[in-house]
Structures are given as structure tokens and as C-alpha cells.
Amino acid sequence: MTVAEDWAFTTQSGTLDLTTTSDSLCFISAQVATESATFTITGGTGLFRHAHGSGTFKIVDLTTPPDEYGVFTATIN
């Protein structure tokens, strides 16, 4: 399944916004999926106000209870 997402990461220094450019979701079971994506950093607030860059992530999505964990790798300019 191919999906597209917008993410916002909030820290004490501001919010970092990103949009996936390639996002693949694969269900392992009814409650677990793996997700791999590339993304573009689209800006943010505070310290990240003029941020841009790109990166990748690989996460595991749990549907019940809802939770996600994984690794994000990014270059932020």
C-alpha cells in the first residue's frame, strides 16, 4: 500500500514539519505494519522556521493500542 503523510515534530525549540515523498506501508498482521519512507523537510516554527532538507524513516506501526516506533534519519539545513 502506498500512502502520503505530513508529520510535525514538536520540541522545546519549535516544530519541524515534513512531508513524505515516497511512503510504503506493509501489513504484517491486522495489528502490525512496517512503514518505510523518504521525506522532505518543509519548514517549521521557532528554531526550525527556515528549515529545509530531506531524510528517510523506517518504523513499526501498531494499530491496537496505537503506537509507532522506529528510526528517522535526516539532513536539516
N, C-alpha and C positions, 0 to 999 in steps of 0.2 A: 504494500500500500504506500503510495506517495502522498505526503502531506506538506503543508507550508505553515510556518508558525512565526509569531512575533513574541519575543521574550523581553523582559525588563528585569534587571538585577539591581536591587536597591542596597546601597551601603551607606555608612555614615557620611561619606564624601559626595554622594549623589547617586543617580540612577544611570545605568548603562543599557542602551536599547540595541537589540539586534533582530534581524530577520533571516530566516533560513532561505538558502538559495537552492539547496538540494537536501531533501529530507526523506529518509526511508524508514518505515515502521514495519516490523515483522512480529506477528503474534506467535509466541511460543506456546501459550495456553490461553484460556479465557481470561486469566487474571494477570498475565505477564507478557510484556512485549519488549523487544530491543529496538532502539532507535539510533540511527547514525545520520549525521547531517553536516553540511557546510553552512556557514552563515556570514553575513556582512554586518558589521557594526554600523548603526545608522545614526548615532548621536547619543544624547543623554542630557542629564542635568548636573549642576554643581561642577565638580572636578571633571566630569565626563561631557561637559556641554558641547565641546567641539570634537568629540572622539570620532574616529573612523578606523576601519581595519577589517579583519576577517579572521575566521578560525573554523574549528571543527568541534563536534562533540559526539560522544558515544555514551548512551545512558540506558538504564533499565527502567521501564515504566510499569508500576504496579497499579492495577485498577481497584482492588479491594484489599486493604484500605488504600486510598490513593496516595502514591508516593513515587518519587523519582530519585535515582542516584546515578552518578557516573562522573565522567571527566570532560571538562571543557578546556580547549587549548586555543589561545587567541593572540594575535598581534594587535595592540591598541596604539594608535598614533594620535 
